[in-house]
Amino acid sequence: VAKDLGLQLPALRERGVRAVCEGRMQYFALQGQTGHLVTAERIDREQLCRLVEKCVLRCEVIVEGEM
């Protein structure tokens, strides 16, 4: 994520970069040391989508401050 945003790793913490998903569960997190996007919670497709064939989990990466 840091590379995609063109930020150095310390800027991730300074700018409060975070991953936010719809709903209560936050399934992803950003690792401050590497800038990698990782799963923070177990993702259960059956629970999320039940009988829907195409399962989509919408998330955003939020960056505080100007880019």
Phi and psi restraints in degrees (value plus and minus 20) as a CYANA .aco file:
   2 ALA   PHI     -78.7   -38.7
   2 ALA   PSI     -64.5   -24.5
   3 LYS   PHI     -83.6   -43.6
   3 LYS   PSI     -65.0   -25.0
   4 ASP   PHI     -82.4   -42.4
   4 ASP   PSI     -54.6   -14.6
   5 LEU   PHI    -104.8   -64.8
   5 LEU   PSI     -29.1    10.9
   6 GLY   PHI      52.5    92.5
   6 GLY   PSI      11.5    51.5
   7 LEU   PHI    -131.3   -91.3
   7 LEU   PSI     129.5   169.5
   8 GLN   PHI     -99.9   -59.9
   8 GLN   PSI     137.1   177.1
   9 LEU   PHI     -75.5   -35.5
   9 LEU   PSI     -63.2   -23.2
  10 PRO   PHI     -80.2   -40.2
  10 PRO   PSI     -48.0    -8.0
  11 ALA   PHI     -88.1   -48.1
  11 ALA   PSI     -44.2    -4.2
  12 LEU   PHI     -80.4   -40.4
  12 LEU   PSI     -65.6   -25.6
  13 ARG   PHI     -92.8   -52.8
  13 ARG   PSI     -62.2   -22.2
  14 GLU   PHI     -82.2   -42.2
  14 GLU   PSI     -58.0   -18.0
  15 ARG   PHI    -112.0   -72.0
  15 ARG   PSI     -19.6    20.4
  16 GLY   PHI      43.6    83.6
  16 GLY   PSI      19.8    59.8
  17 VAL   PHI     -87.9   -47.9
  17 VAL   PSI     112.2   152.2
  18 ARG   PHI    -170.7  -130.7
  18 ARG   PSI     138.5   178.5
  19 ALA   PHI    -121.7   -81.7
  19 ALA   PSI     111.3   151.3
  20 VAL   PHI    -148.0  -108.0
  20 VAL   PSI     109.8   149.8
  21 CYS   PHI    -131.3   -91.3
  21 CYS   PSI     140.8   180.8
  22 GLU   PHI     -84.0   -44.0
  22 GLU   PSI     127.0   167.0
  23 GLY   PHI      67.5   107.5
  23 GLY   PSI    -190.7  -150.7
  24 ARG   PHI     -99.1   -59.1
  24 ARG   PSI     -57.7   -17.7
  25 MET   PHI     -98.0   -58.0
  25 MET   PSI     115.9   155.9
  26 GLN   PHI    -127.2   -87.2
  26 GLN   PSI      81.1   121.1
  27 TYR   PHI    -101.2   -61.2
  27 TYR   PSI     -37.9     2.1
  28 PHE   PHI    -146.3  -106.3
  28 PHE   PSI     135.0   175.0
  29 ALA   PHI    -162.8  -122.8
  29 ALA   PSI     139.4   179.4
  30 LEU   PHI    -123.0   -83.0
  30 LEU   PSI     109.8   149.8
  31 GLN   PHI    -102.2   -62.2
  31 GLN   PSI     101.9   141.9
  32 GLY   PHI     -85.1   -45.1
  32 GLY   PSI     -53.2   -13.2
  33 GLN   PHI     -96.3   -56.3
  33 GLN   PSI     -49.7    -9.7
  34 THR   PHI    -135.3   -95.3
  34 THR   PSI     -43.2    -3.2
  35 GLY   PHI      59.9    99.9
  35 GLY   PSI      -9.2    30.8
  36 HIS   PHI    -102.8   -62.8
  36 HIS   PSI     126.7   166.7
  37 LEU   PHI    -111.0   -71.0
  37 LEU   PSI     103.0   143.0
  38 VAL   PHI    -148.3  -108.3
  38 VAL   PSI     140.8   180.8
  39 THR   PHI     -96.1   -56.1
  39 THR   PSI     113.3   153.3
  40 ALA   PHI    -123.7   -83.7
  40 ALA   PSI     -40.9    -0.9
  41 GLU   PHI    -155.3  -115.3
  41 GLU   PSI     138.6   178.6
  42 ARG   PHI     -87.6   -47.6
  42 ARG   PSI     112.0   152.0
  43 ILE   PHI    -123.7   -83.7
  43 ILE   PSI      92.6   132.6
  44 ASP   PHI    -124.8   -84.8
  44 ASP   PSI      82.7   122.7
  45 ARG   PHI     -78.3   -38.3
  45 ARG   PSI     -60.7   -20.7
  46 GLU   PHI     -81.7   -41.7
  46 GLU   PSI     -58.6   -18.6
  47 GLN   PHI     -92.9   -52.9
  47 GLN   PSI     -58.9   -18.9
  48 LEU   PHI     -92.3   -52.3
  48 LEU   PSI     -64.8   -24.8
  49 CYS   PHI    -136.2   -96.2
  49 CYS   PSI     -35.3     4.7
  50 ARG   PHI      29.9    69.9
  50 ARG   PSI    -125.4   -85.4
  51 LEU   PHI    -118.6   -78.6
  51 LEU   PSI     -11.0    29.0
  52 VAL   PHI    -101.4   -61.4
  52 VAL   PSI     110.3   150.3
  53 GLU   PHI     -89.4   -49.4
  53 GLU   PSI     -64.7   -24.7
  54 LYS   PHI    -119.3   -79.3
  54 LYS   PSI      92.7   132.7
  55 CYS   PHI    -122.5   -82.5
  55 CYS   PSI     104.0   144.0
  56 VAL   PHI    -146.9  -106.9
  56 VAL   PSI     111.1   151.1
  57 LEU   PHI    -135.2   -95.2
  57 LEU   PSI      87.6   127.6
  58 ARG   PHI    -108.0   -68.0
  58 ARG   PSI     108.3   148.3
  59 CYS   PHI    -158.2  -118.2
  59 CYS   PSI     138.1   178.1
  60 GLU   PHI    -149.3  -109.3
  60 GLU   PSI     130.1   170.1
  61 VAL   PHI    -121.0   -81.0
  61 VAL   PSI     100.0   140.0
  62 ILE   PHI    -120.6   -80.6
  62 ILE   PSI     110.7   150.7
  63 VAL   PHI    -142.1  -102.1
  63 VAL   PSI      99.5   139.5
  64 GLU   PHI    -100.0   -60.0
  64 GLU   PSI     125.2   165.2
  65 GLY   PHI      67.7   107.7
  65 GLY   PSI     152.7   192.7
  66 GLU   PHI     -96.7   -56.7
  66 GLU   PSI     127.9   167.9
